[in-house]
C-alpha cells in the first residue's frame, strides 16, 4: 500500500474521533444553555453522531459506494479493500471517542 493511503487512514481515524468529541461537547454546551442536563444530552448526541462521524470520515457515502462498486464490477479489488479498511478505521475512531465520552460522563452509552 502506498504512503498516501496511510496518511488517509490516520486522517479518517481522527476525523471520526473529532466529529464525535467535538459534536458531543458543543452539543452539551447548547443543552446546558437551554437548561437541559448536559451529560445526558451528551450521551444522546454521541449515540446519534456515531454513524455520521463514520460517513464524514470516509468523505461521504457516494464515494464509498462508488469505490466498492468499482471493486466488485470492474475487478479492482484493491480499491474495495482500501475502502473497507477506511471504514473500519473510521469506526475505530468513533468507538474510541465513544469510550472517552463514556469515561467522561460516567454513564454507559447504549
C-alpha positions, 0 to 999 in steps of 0.5 A: 500500500502506498504512503498516501493511503496511510496518511488517509487512514490516520486522517479518517481515524481522527476525523471520526474521533473529532466529529464525535468529541467535538459534536458531543461537547458543543452539543452539551454546551447548547443543552446546558444553555437551554437548561437541559442536563448536559451529560445526558444530552451528551450521551444522546448526541454521541449515540446519534453522531456515531454513524455520521462521524463514520460517513464524514470520515470516509468523505461521504457515502457516494464515494464509498459506494462508488469505490466498492462498486468499482471493486466488485464490477470492474475487478479492482479489488484493491480499491474495495479493500482500501475502502473497507479498511477506511471504514473500519478505521473510521469506526475505530475512531468513533468507538474510541471517542465513544469510550472517552465520552463514556469515561467522561460522563460516567454513564454507559452509552447504549 
